[in-house]
Amino acid sequence: MVVERRRAVNVCLSGRELVNIAIGIEKNGAAFYESLTDSTRHSAAKDTYRHLADMERGHVTTFQRMLPSAEEHVFPETYTEEYDLYLKGLIDSSVFTDERVAKEAAQKAGSDFEAIRIAVTAEKESILFYSEMRELVCRADREVLNRVIEEERSHLRYLSELRRNLGPK
């Protein structure tokens, strides 16, 4: 008996769509950190948020460079409709669905501690999404994505250090 693998082409995300989602994630992160830079009174927090916004903008450029190879990428046979739905679930549950939401979250944060909590959650979500995406991009882009993941992890370290430097709640 031959089992046919089904792949709903109209449901699955393309490589280009995945990279565009990553660009959106980074733009939203930059907008969030820019808003925090404008709203905080702590100079250390302002410096950290500004640095993180700059890094997120750098990631936008990195992902934009990946677009040409993403257009040509063909997903492996193991990429199923269920996996596609999983990726879409990760995207739909993200902290920042667009730049407006990111800016609002920054403005609604009642303190730098709350802002850091939101930022840590967003960074973890980015790492998870990019870790999953790593298996779906062409080999040449995997190393680039690995570097972005490491930089996202460094954002967690910056945020942890900032939390410690701000002292007790």
N, C-alpha and C positions, 0 to 999 in steps of 0.2 A: 504494500500500500504506500502510495506517495502522499506525503503531507505537504500541502502547499503553505508556504510562509506568506502571510498577508501583511501588506504594508500600505496603509491608507496614505497615499501621497498627499492628499489634500489636508490631512491632519498633522503630518509630521513637520517639525520645524526644519528649515533649511539651514545650511551653514551660515549663510548671509544673515538670516533671522537671528540665529544665536549670537553672532558677533554684534548685530545691531542692538540686541537686548543688553549685551555687556556694555556697549557704549552708553546706553540709557542708564544703566546701573551706575556707571562712573560719573556721568553728568549729574545725576541726582545726588550722588555723594558729594560732589564738588559744590553743588548748590546748598546742601545741608551745612557743610563746613564753612562756606562763605557767610551764610546767615548767622552761624554761631560766632564767627569772627566779629561781625557787626554788633552782636548783642551782649557779648561777655565784657565784664569789667576787669577781669584778671589778665594781666599782661602775658603770663605763662600760657594760659588757655588760648588767648588770642594768637600767640605765636604758633602753638601746636595746631590749632584749627586752620590757620593760614597755610602752614606747611602741608597738612593733610589735603586741603583743597587743591594745592599745587600738584601734589602727587596724583590725585584723582584726575585732574586735567591731563596729566602726562599719560595716564592709562587710556583716556579717550583717544589720544593720538596713537598709542600702541595698537588699540583695537581697530582704529580706522586703517592702519597699515595692513591689518590682517584681512580686510574685506576682499581684496582681489583673489587671494587664495581660498577664501571661504566660499566664494561663488562657484569655484570649480570642484569643491570637495564633495565626494560621494560617501554617504554614511555606510558603515559596515552593516552586514546582514543582521547583526545582533541588535541593531537599533530598531526597536519595536514601537508599536503604537502605545503600549503601556508605559514604556520608558519616556516617550514623548509627553504623555500625560503627566508623568512624574515631574519632568522638567517644567512643564507649564504650571504645575502646582507650586513648585519652588518660586517661580516668577510671580504668580498671583499672590503668594503669601508674603512677599517682600515688604519690608518696612516702608520703603519709598516707592510708590508706584509711578510717580512722575516728579518733575522739579517743583511744582507747586506744593505737593504733599511734603516733599523734603524740606522746603522753606518753612512751611507751617509747623512741621514737627520741631524745627529749630526754634521757632518763635514761641511755641507752647511749652518748651522745656523750662521748668520753673527754676532750674539751677544748673550749674555746670555739671553737677553729679548726675542729674537726670539726662542732660545732653550726652554725657559720656556713656550712660547706660544704653541710650538709643543708638549711639554710634557703634558701640561694641556689638550690639545685635545686628546692625546693618553690615558691619564688616564680616561677621561670622557667616551671614547669609551669602555674601559675595564669595567668600572662600568656598562654601559648599557648592554654589552654582558653578564657579570656575573649575572646581575639582571634577564635577560631573562633565562639564563642557570639554575638559582636557581630552577625554576619550573620543570626542567627536570631531576634533579638528585634525587637519593634516599634520603629519609628523613634524614638519618644519615649524609649525605654529605652537606645538606642544611646549617647546623650550621657552618660547615667549610667554605662554600662559603660565608656565611654572614660575617664571620671574615675577609675573603679576601677582600670583598667589603668595609668593614670599613677601612681596611688598605689602599686600593686604594683611599678612600676618604681622608685619612690622607696624602697621597702623594700630593693631591691638596692643602692641608693646608701648607705643607712644601714648595711647589712651590710658593704659594702666599706670604708666609713669606720671601722667598728668593727674590722675586721680590721687595718687600718693602725694604728689607735690601740693595739691590743694588742701591737704590735711583732712582731719575728721569731718564728717558731714556736719 
